Amino acid sequence: MQVKTVILPSWRWKMLGDYNGFTGIERINGWRLVKFLIAQKLVENPVGKPCEICGTTMETNYHNENYYQPWKPYILCKQCHFALHNRLKGKWNEWQELINKHSKTQNEWFMKLSSEKIDLAGELRTKHGEDIADIIKNCRLIPEGIKVVY
């Protein structure tokens, strides 16, 4: 079988900061892999889909808590996405108001987020080993016969 090599889409914006212990590069590479998976129709395009917090379909995109599995993202609108990240920048009260307003069960994933920075990446590497960071190798969605590279 002939193998087709695919280069992931380029990142054209400023470097991202760390989040949940994932480096900016890990976050960018997760975005790049998800863009490829969307183009291959292996992950649903979030544009126009309802935000998982407020339900709007305006300006929706993906958010990840775990960049070692970027193909399992949450759909968030721009406003909720900014509020989610800003909760760690001294805006916890605004975040709490937003999620309390939109929570239906008090048990949604977004209700469980911490007000403190966490090192999820470190916890995952400790539990599963350093290979967990190789998202291309670990992505079972990439079709056979396609080699994906950065």
N, C-alpha and C positions, 0 to 999 in steps of 0.2 A: 504494500500500500504506500502510495506517495503521501508524504507529510507536507502540509501547507503551513508556512510560518506566517504568523500575524503579529504585527507590532501594535501594541496598545496605543490608544489615542494620546496625544500630547496634553500636558497640563500647561495652560498659558497664563495663569494668574500668579499672584504672589504665593510664597511658601506658606503652608498652613502650620499652625502651632500644634503642640501636642494636645491630645484629648484622650482621657481614660488610659494614659500610659502609652498610647500609640504615638509614634513619631509623626511629624508632618509628612515625611516621605511615605510611611506606611499608609497614612490616610489618603494621600494623593494616588498611590498605587491601587488602593481599593477603589477609588473613584474611577480610575482608568480601566480596571477590570470590569467594573459594573457597566461602564459605557459600552465596552465590547460586548458584554452579555446582552445588553438591551438591543444593540445593533443586530445581534444574532437571534433576537426574539427568544432568548433563554431566560430572561428576566423581564418582567412587565415594565413598560415605560411609565413613570410616575406622573407625567404631565397630564393634567386634567382629572386625575384620580383624587378622591377625597382625602384630606388631611386626617391622619389617625387621631388627632387631638380635637380639632374644632370642626372638622367636616367640610370645610371650604374646598373647592376645586381650583381656586385661583393660586397661581404661582407655586404649584407643588413640585417637590423634588424629593430626593432620598436623604435620609440621615442614618448613620450607623453608630451603634454603641460598641460593636465588636468589628474592628477592621481586619481581623483574621478570618472573618466570614462575611465579606462585604456584599455577597450575593443574597444576604438575608436582611435587607434594609427596612426601615420604616418610612412611610410616606408622610411628609410634613409640608405645610405651607411655609412660606418665607417668614411670616410673623411668628409662628410657633417655633420654627427652627431657631430663629434668633433668640427668642425667649429661653429656649432650652439651653443654649450655650451661655447666655447671659446669666443664668442662674448661678454659675460658678464665678461670676464677676461682680458679686455684691448685689444681684437683683433677684434674690431668692423669693422675696415677698411677691413680686410681680409674677414670677413663675407659679407660685402657689395659687394665686388668684386665678390665673389662666387655667391651670389644670383642674382646680376645684370646680370652676364654672362648667367645664366640659366633661368631667368624669361621670360615667354612668354607674360604675360598679365599685369605685374606689380601689380596684384591683388591676387596672390597666398598667402596662409596662411603664408608661410615663409617670405614673403615681409612685413608682418604686425608685425613681432616680434620687441620688444623694445630693445634698447641698454642698458636699465636700468633694474635692478632686479624688479620684480613685485610680489605682494602677491595675486595671483589668488586664492589660497586655502582659504585665509582669506575672499576674496570677495565672493566666493561661499558659505562659511559657513554663512556669514552675510545674504546673499540673500535667501538661502535655509534651513538654520538650520544645527546644528551639525550632524544630521543623514546622511547628504550627504557624510560624510567621511566613512560610513559603505559600502565599495564597494561590499562586498559579498551580503549583503541584497539588494543593489540597482542594482545589475547586473541581468537583465532580461534574459540573455542568458543561465543561469545555468538551466539545464533540471529539470523538476519536478521529485521528488524522489531521488535527490542527494543533500546532505548536505555538503557544502564545509567549511573546517576549516583551520586555519593557523597552 
